[in-house]
């Protein structure tokens, strides 16, 4: 048995890679908490094989205490891919990290067997192995968390877009019904959707209906004015509908100037004004 001058760990992976892989897989497959519905056995075996192979290559030339060196890049890339995949599959952070940390048992068992007559080297390698796998386990959690944050941010963006639909009521007339709080992020989405629809349809009037907006404060009023100003720059005039008595009182109390914007109490009233401005006429059919 050839003992590495610094650690026996690289030699261990080189000599017993297949045995370690088999023991590791058996441990993973036999655990009572394994999520068989989320990950097929064949996929688990392939991920384990790839990680064991990448780990063996990294420890031959890389640092055993710092996984941020270039030699560890393939291992980190592989773990990042696995963590992202498991985040999408529905695994939790603990389960994702356990994939790496579960490798400790077969490694430490083999180390004890090989170095039982060299207690000093055994103690050093046990410490090294624990630190190394802890670093890799923490890295998987970091990547997992980032992946989940990206998914949540994307879903929030999609919800914002779904909650700000722009519909064409009539030729040259658009309607933008707003429901919920109007903050800076949502205002940006509102403006983008409205301006794009103005470009697509060539509409000259846009009705912004705030019936579903619970409260209007100074910030909300400013967001509305910004949206109106942006629409005017695109050649479309805006009408704000849904001005309830309490909202009217609040706007007056705040001193917000909406005198340059046509406002109506209901969407129907705003639509009637929009039809007049576009020159459209309609008559009630005789019963």
C-alpha positions as a Python dict, from the first residue, in 0.01 Angstrom:
ca = {
    (1, 'X'): (0, 0, 0),
    (2, 'X'): (145, 333, -109),
    (3, 'X'): (82, 614, 136),
    (4, 'X'): (66, 969, 0),
    (5, 'X'): (308, 1194, 187),
    (6, 'X'): (27, 1438, 273),
    (7, 'X'): (-285, 1222, 269),
    (8, 'X'): (-395, 874, 180),
    (9, 'X'): (-728, 1008, 55),
    (10, 'X'): (-627, 1046, -315),
    (11, 'X'): (-483, 694, -318),
    (12, 'X'): (-798, 562, -156),
    (13, 'X'): (-1019, 698, -433),
    (14, 'X'): (-779, 575, -699),
    (15, 'X'): (-764, 217, -570),
    (16, 'X'): (-1118, 167, -442),
    (17, 'X'): (-1334, 387, -664),
    (18, 'X'): (-1569, 108, -774),
    (19, 'X'): (-1603, -41, -427),
    (20, 'X'): (-1675, 301, -278),
    (21, 'X'): (-1927, 377, -551),
    (22, 'X'): (-2108, 48, -487),
    (23, 'X'): (-2125, 104, -110),
    (24, 'X'): (-2239, 463, -159),
    (25, 'X'): (-2515, 363, -402),
    (26, 'X'): (-2636, 84, -173),
    (27, 'X'): (-2661, 332, 114),
    (28, 'X'): (-2856, 580, -98),
    (29, 'X'): (-3091, 316, -239),
    (30, 'X'): (-3164, 163, 100),
    (31, 'X'): (-3243, 483, 289),
    (32, 'X'): (-3604, 509, 405),
    (33, 'X'): (-3631, 875, 305),
    (34, 'X'): (-3528, 829, -60),
    (35, 'X'): (-3767, 1015, -293),
    (36, 'X'): (-3831, 742, -550),
    (37, 'X'): (-4108, 943, -709),
    (38, 'X'): (-3879, 1234, -792),
    (39, 'X'): (-3562, 1060, -908),
    (40, 'X'): (-3526, 736, -1102),
    (41, 'X'): (-3269, 485, -985),
    (42, 'X'): (-3084, 496, -1317),
    (43, 'X'): (-3045, 874, -1287),
    (44, 'X'): (-2921, 844, -929),
    (45, 'X'): (-2665, 582, -1032),
    (46, 'X'): (-2537, 799, -1318),
    (47, 'X'): (-2509, 1112, -1100),
    (48, 'X'): (-2321, 913, -834),
    (49, 'X'): (-2086, 763, -1090),
    (50, 'X'): (-2009, 1103, -1243),
    (51, 'X'): (-1943, 1262, -905),
    (52, 'X'): (-1717, 980, -791),
    (53, 'X'): (-1518, 1001, -1113),
    (54, 'X'): (-1488, 1381, -1096),
    (55, 'X'): (-1394, 1364, -728),
    (56, 'X'): (-1119, 1112, -795),
    (57, 'X'): (-971, 1332, -1067),
    (58, 'X'): (-986, 1645, -851),
    (59, 'X'): (-812, 1501, -545),
    (60, 'X'): (-521, 1369, -750),
    (61, 'X'): (-396, 1720, -830),
    (62, 'X'): (-616, 1966, -643),
    (63, 'X'): (-618, 2096, -289),
    (64, 'X'): (-791, 1881, -28),
    (65, 'X'): (-889, 2184, 176),
    (66, 'X'): (-1001, 2437, -88),
    (67, 'X'): (-1259, 2337, -349),
    (68, 'X'): (-1246, 2679, -517),
    (69, 'X'): (-927, 2601, -710),
    (70, 'X'): (-938, 2533, -1087),
    (71, 'X'): (-887, 2160, -1032),
    (72, 'X'): (-1226, 2143, -860),
    (73, 'X'): (-1416, 2327, -1134),
    (74, 'X'): (-1552, 2007, -1299),
    (75, 'X'): (-1681, 1886, -961),
    (76, 'X'): (-1847, 2221, -887),
    (77, 'X'): (-2006, 2236, -1232),
    (78, 'X'): (-2141, 1883, -1192),
    (79, 'X'): (-2281, 1959, -845),
    (80, 'X'): (-2433, 2284, -972),
    (81, 'X'): (-2613, 2095, -1249),
    (82, 'X'): (-2736, 1829, -1006),
    (83, 'X'): (-2851, 2091, -752),
    (84, 'X'): (-3039, 2290, -1016),
    (85, 'X'): (-3207, 1975, -1143),
    (86, 'X'): (-3310, 1863, -795),
    (87, 'X'): (-3445, 2207, -712),
    (88, 'X'): (-3671, 2181, -1016),
    (89, 'X'): (-3767, 1822, -932),
    (90, 'X'): (-3895, 1923, -589),
    (91, 'X'): (-3616, 1812, -354),
    (92, 'X'): (-3554, 2021, -44),
    (93, 'X'): (-3210, 2167, 48),
    (94, 'X'): (-3135, 1896, 307),
    (95, 'X'): (-3205, 1618, 58),
    (96, 'X'): (-2986, 1787, -203),
    (97, 'X'): (-2692, 1824, 36),
    (98, 'X'): (-2737, 1467, 167),
    (99, 'X'): (-2651, 1335, -179),
    (100, 'X'): (-2293, 1454, -120),
    (101, 'X'): (-2275, 1409, 255),
    (102, 'X'): (-2389, 1046, 234),
    (103, 'X'): (-2054, 970, 69),
    (104, 'X'): (-1887, 1019, 407),
    (105, 'X'): (-1989, 679, 544),
    (106, 'X'): (-1825, 458, 276),
    (107, 'X'): (-1517, 681, 265),
    (108, 'X'): (-1462, 687, 641),
    (109, 'X'): (-1531, 314, 672),
    (110, 'X'): (-1268, 237, 409),
    (111, 'X'): (-1019, 480, 563),
    (112, 'X'): (-1051, 313, 902),
    (113, 'X'): (-993, -26, 744),
    (114, 'X'): (-688, 82, 544),
    (115, 'X'): (-525, 299, 812),
    (116, 'X'): (-614, 111, 1130),
    (117, 'X'): (-246, 68, 1212),
    (118, 'X'): (-164, 436, 1145),
    (119, 'X'): (-387, 629, 1387),
    (120, 'X'): (-223, 969, 1328),
    (121, 'X'): (-270, 953, 952),
    (122, 'X'): (-620, 811, 1000),
    (123, 'X'): (-722, 1100, 1225),
    (124, 'X'): (-582, 1354, 977),
    (125, 'X'): (-759, 1198, 680),
    (126, 'X'): (-1089, 1167, 865),
    (127, 'X'): (-1070, 1540, 939),
    (128, 'X'): (-974, 1617, 577),
    (129, 'X'): (-1256, 1403, 438),
    (130, 'X'): (-1516, 1565, 661),
    (131, 'X'): (-1405, 1918, 573),
    (132, 'X'): (-1391, 1841, 202),
    (133, 'X'): (-1739, 1688, 180),
    (134, 'X'): (-1883, 1958, 406),
    (135, 'X'): (-1755, 2223, 160),
    (136, 'X'): (-1913, 2039, -131),
    (137, 'X'): (-2236, 1987, 60),
    (138, 'X'): (-2261, 2357, 147),
    (139, 'X'): (-2193, 2444, -216),
    (140, 'X'): (-2488, 2230, -329),
    (141, 'X'): (-2713, 2415, -83),
    (142, 'X'): (-2593, 2754, -211),
    (143, 'X'): (-2662, 2657, -571),
    (144, 'X'): (-2997, 2504, -476),
    (145, 'X'): (-3102, 2822, -294),
    (146, 'X'): (-2999, 3041, -588),
    (147, 'X'): (-3192, 2817, -825),
    (148, 'X'): (-3504, 2836, -609),
    (149, 'X'): (-3473, 3215, -584),
    (150, 'X'): (-3451, 3235, -964),
    (151, 'X'): (-3762, 3018, -998),
    (152, 'X'): (-3953, 3233, -747),
    (153, 'X'): (-3843, 3556, -919),
    (154, 'X'): (-3950, 3418, -1256),
    (155, 'X'): (-4287, 3311, -1118),
    (156, 'X'): (-4338, 3653, -961),
    (157, 'X'): (-4261, 3816, -1294),
    (158, 'X'): (-4507, 3585, -1470),
    (159, 'X'): (-4774, 3664, -1210),
    (160, 'X'): (-4714, 4034, -1259),
    (161, 'X'): (-4761, 3998, -1632),
    (162, 'X'): (-5074, 3787, -1587),
    (163, 'X'): (-5218, 4038, -1340),
    (164, 'X'): (-5182, 4331, -1582),
    (165, 'X'): (-5362, 4226, -1901),
    (166, 'X'): (-5423, 4485, -2172),
    (167, 'X'): (-5740, 4416, -2369),
    (168, 'X'): (-5878, 4584, -2680),
    (169, 'X'): (-6234, 4699, -2611),
    (170, 'X'): (-6295, 4860, -2948),
    (171, 'X'): (-6109, 4981, -3246),
    (172, 'X'): (-5844, 5227, -3117),
    (173, 'X'): (-5954, 5172, -2755),
    (174, 'X'): (-5758, 4969, -2499),
    (175, 'X'): (-5842, 4883, -2139),
    (176, 'X'): (-5598, 4807, -1859),
    (177, 'X'): (-5781, 4674, -1550),
    (178, 'X'): (-5561, 4691, -1240),
    (179, 'X'): (-5620, 4468, -938),
    (180, 'X'): (-5415, 4484, -619),
    (181, 'X'): (-5129, 4705, -508),
    (182, 'X'): (-4947, 4914, -767),
    (183, 'X'): (-4578, 4928, -672),
    (184, 'X'): (-4269, 5028, -870),
    (185, 'X'): (-4202, 4680, -1011),
    (186, 'X'): (-4559, 4634, -1122),
    (187, 'X'): (-4576, 4985, -1267),
    (188, 'X'): (-4285, 4895, -1493),
    (189, 'X'): (-4467, 4585, -1615),
    (190, 'X'): (-4788, 4785, -1661),
    (191, 'X'): (-4612, 5048, -1873),
    (192, 'X'): (-4429, 4792, -2083),
    (193, 'X'): (-4745, 4591, -2153),
    (194, 'X'): (-4952, 4900, -2228),
    (195, 'X'): (-4695, 5064, -2453),
    (196, 'X'): (-4637, 4743, -2647),
    (197, 'X'): (-5011, 4701, -2699),
    (198, 'X'): (-5036, 5062, -2819),
    (199, 'X'): (-4764, 4989, -3073),
    (200, 'X'): (-4928, 4662, -3180),
    (201, 'X'): (-5280, 4801, -3222),
    (202, 'X'): (-5220, 5170, -3299),
    (203, 'X'): (-5476, 5257, -3030),
    (204, 'X'): (-5534, 5623, -2953),
    (205, 'X'): (-5709, 5583, -2616),
    (206, 'X'): (-5625, 5367, -2315),
    (207, 'X'): (-5858, 5325, -2018),
    (208, 'X'): (-5678, 5250, -1692),
    (209, 'X'): (-5934, 5102, -1456),
    (210, 'X'): (-5840, 5111, -1086),
    (211, 'X'): (-6164, 4966, -950),
    (212, 'X'): (-5965, 4673, -812),
    (213, 'X'): (-5693, 4885, -650),
    (214, 'X'): (-5774, 4888, -275),
    (215, 'X'): (-5603, 5215, -185),
    (216, 'X'): (-5447, 5508, -364),
    (217, 'X'): (-5166, 5694, -193),
    (218, 'X'): (-4913, 5944, -322),
    (219, 'X'): (-4688, 5669, -458),
    (220, 'X'): (-4971, 5493, -642),
    (221, 'X'): (-5087, 5825, -789),
    (222, 'X'): (-4734, 5897, -910),
    (223, 'X'): (-4718, 5554, -1073),
    (224, 'X'): (-5047, 5621, -1251),
    (225, 'X'): (-4924, 5959, -1376),
    (226, 'X'): (-4603, 5801, -1506),
    (227, 'X'): (-4807, 5544, -1698),
    (228, 'X'): (-5030, 5817, -1843),
    (229, 'X'): (-4726, 6023, -1945),
    (230, 'X'): (-4560, 5725, -2112),
    (231, 'X'): (-4878, 5643, -2307),
    (232, 'X'): (-4904, 6004, -2426),
    (233, 'X'): (-4550, 5990, -2557),
    (234, 'X'): (-4665, 5695, -2768),
    (235, 'X'): (-4957, 5899, -2904),
    (236, 'X'): (-5235, 5758, -2686),
    (237, 'X'): (-5452, 5952, -2442),
    (238, 'X'): (-5551, 5793, -2110),
    (239, 'X'): (-5872, 5786, -1910),
    (240, 'X'): (-5864, 5666, -1548),
    (241, 'X'): (-6180, 5490, -1436),
    (242, 'X'): (-6286, 5340, -1103),
    (243, 'X'): (-6253, 5661, -901),
    (244, 'X'): (-6463, 5575, -596),
    (245, 'X'): (-6569, 5845, -345),
    (246, 'X'): (-6310, 5744, -85),
    (247, 'X'): (-6035, 5739, -347),
    (248, 'X'): (-6142, 6083, -473),
    (249, 'X'): (-6123, 6217, -117),
    (250, 'X'): (-5782, 6061, -65),
    (251, 'X'): (-5645, 6212, -387),
    (252, 'X'): (-5773, 6557, -290),
    (253, 'X'): (-5634, 6520, 62),
    (254, 'X'): (-5292, 6419, -75),
    (255, 'X'): (-5288, 6716, -310),
    (256, 'X'): (-5226, 6498, -616),
    (257, 'X'): (-5300, 6688, -936),
    (258, 'X'): (-5500, 6474, -1179),
    (259, 'X'): (-5657, 6770, -1354),
    (260, 'X'): (-5479, 6692, -1677),
    (261, 'X'): (-5624, 6340, -1683),
    (262, 'X'): (-5985, 6249, -1759),
    (263, 'X'): (-6130, 6047, -1472),
    (264, 'X'): (-6457, 5856, -1444),
    (265, 'X'): (-6630, 5662, -1171),
    (266, 'X'): (-6694, 5352, -1379),
    (267, 'X'): (-6538, 5166, -1668),
    (268, 'X'): (-6866, 5198, -1861),
    (269, 'X'): (-6857, 5577, -1833),
    (270, 'X'): (-6494, 5584, -1943),
    (271, 'X'): (-6573, 5358, -2238),
    (272, 'X'): (-6856, 5591, -2346),
    (273, 'X'): (-6614, 5887, -2343),
    (274, 'X'): (-6358, 5689, -2540),
    (275, 'X'): (-6615, 5601, -2806),
    (276, 'X'): (-6709, 5969, -2843),
    (277, 'X'): (-6344, 6071, -2880),
    (278, 'X'): (-6284, 5814, -3151),
    (279, 'X'): (-6595, 5927, -3339),
    (280, 'X'): (-6776, 5598, -3291),
    (281, 'X'): (-7153, 5600, -3251),
    (282, 'X'): (-7392, 5334, -3135),
    (283, 'X'): (-7766, 5311, -3093),
    (284, 'X'): (-7988, 5098, -2877),
    (285, 'X'): (-8169, 4830, -3076),
    (286, 'X'): (-8549, 4840, -3067),
    (287, 'X'): (-8702, 4563, -2860),
}
